[in-house]
Amino acid sequence: MANPQHSKSAKSWLSLTALVWQHRLVVPGLLLVTLVLGVLAWHFNIITDHTNNRRNTLSKASIEVLQALPATIEVTAFCSNTPFKGRYFRKSILSLVQRYQHVHPDIHLQFVDPSISPTLAREQQIKKEGEMIIRYRGQQTRMYLPYTEEAFTNVLLQLQHGERAPLLFAAGLGETALESSTGNGGSQLAQAIRSAGLQVISSTTFALATSADKKLPTLVLAGATRPYSQAQVQAIQTHISKGGNLVWLVDNIQSQGLQTLADTLGLTLSPGVVVDPANRQFEIPLHALSTQRYSGQGPTQEFSLRTFFDQAHAIVRHRQPEDPWRVMPLVAAAERGWASTAYRVDQPEKLPAFNAQTDTQGPATIALALEKKQASGELQRVVVVGSNSFFTNAQQQRGGNLAFSMQTLRWVVNNQPSITLPVAPLRDSVVLLPSQQTWLMVLFNGFQFGLPAILTFAGWLRWRRKHQH
């Protein structure tokens, strides 16, 4: 039997509750509580991750990178507002950036529709929908698919590293002068470097290159036409031995006095320039090379613009036992040509015969990169370009030369290794199916036919009982 005392107390409690809800202050009180909760929700943001393996929470490595970037980070995403592709890009980008904004509130995200702002898209050289430009303290870099934490963190890592090491351009021996706006000057490249937020220094000495500072600059030998002195060669060698980065525009090793440097790096450069017989049908000098053949690694990863090289030398580096360097041939040209020792630049229309004893058959590698991991974990990077005039204004105006130069310089400067984040398995999205064919058919037919039949029967049974009563 039910306890009369317990039943009486329950009825009293229900009666009291009914009286409270009928009070005239209940509705204003509920509105006040709702307003207070709304204000609190507006000022305070609480996010919790309840997914398996906490896959929506930033890793410790990503948080450390954000802490090293205290200033404002601007993210501009070029996406249309179309119902399918454009909005998919926007949703994916917003979901990714919001995870970083929770840790770093000073990340500003802006969406730009290229169809509404075509001029801005052209100025920023946007090639694909969904492309992002990330800016930090005057520097900028780009990002496209995949929109993952690892990819975005590595982009931020590049911005963090990019402000550290300046570019030291050697001057005084016929190199491309950054201040000159003539055809042989390098003012266009210098302007692009500064616009990208990279520091650039021009000096006739290599005192900075041999500094004891850990933040060694990237030494740029921009096509000397006179030989370096013995002291300068020794300074270059010291810079390499300390783990410094190098960009070297080669003319002739003997004329530049850098045979020792070539031996240190294990490089062999052709004494003659590369010629392409295919140029004759277009009445183009045989030494004026154009190419779109790039390796998918290093600075030429995903690079596809046509580049032009004038009087380029072939670069060869043979495999060596226990070689600490990773060799990356970047650019190849003159598929049917060769590096000719008999060709004369002052006779561009005259094609000498191929000499198997002295010439090297094409395609010729005219740009090459070396990479070596240091004990500190940083990467030492060297890029050698076989054309000493490649950085001049006359050459930078052609095709994708300026884009190639900037992509190469950024790659050399950002010489610290990228972050690899562990992939958390999506255990709550994995469905284990039976391995036997019979049980698979039972499961499939059960969902396709059995489940609808059961629901139909349950609905009919409920309808029948309702009409019987």
VENZIFEN-V234065 format. One line per field, one symbol per residue. phi: phi as a letter, one per 20 degrees, with the letter a starting at -180 (. if undefined). psi: psi as a letter, one per 40 degrees, with the letter a starting at -180 (. if undefined). Layout:
phi->???
psi->???
//
This chain:
phi->.ffffffffffffffffffffeffeffgffffffffffffffecddccddffmlfedffffffffffecfefdddddecfdffdffffffffffffffffffecfedddcdceffecffffffelfdcfnfddddblnebbdbcgeedffffffffffffffeedfedefbocnffefeedffeecffffffffffneeccdbeddfffdffffeffeedeenfdcffffffffffffgffenfebcceedcgffemdffffffemdcdffdeeccfffffdldgfeeecbceceeblfefmecffcccdledfdccefcflffeeecfeccblfddaedeefdffcfeedfffdfedddfefdedbbccbbeeffnfdecccddfcfdfefgfeffelefffffffffffffedeffedefeefefedededfeeffffffffffffdfffffffffffffffffffe
psi->iihddddddddddddddddddeieeddddddddddddddddddhhhhiheihefeehiiddddddddegdahhhhhhghifidcdddddddddddddddddddgefhhhhhhhdddgddddddefhdihehihhihfeiiiiiaiigiddddddddddddddedhihhhiiefeihhdeheideifdddddddddeeihhhhieifdddeiehdghihhhgffieiiiiddddddddddddeeiihhhhhchdddeffddddddefihhhdiihihdeedeefiidegiiifhiifiaeehfheihihhhfiiihhhiiihfheihhghdhiigdeaihheeihdegeehhiihhddeihiiihhehiiihhhideeihhhhhhheheedeidddeehbfdddddddddddddgeiiihhhihhigdeehhhiididddddddddddddddddddddddddddddddd.
//
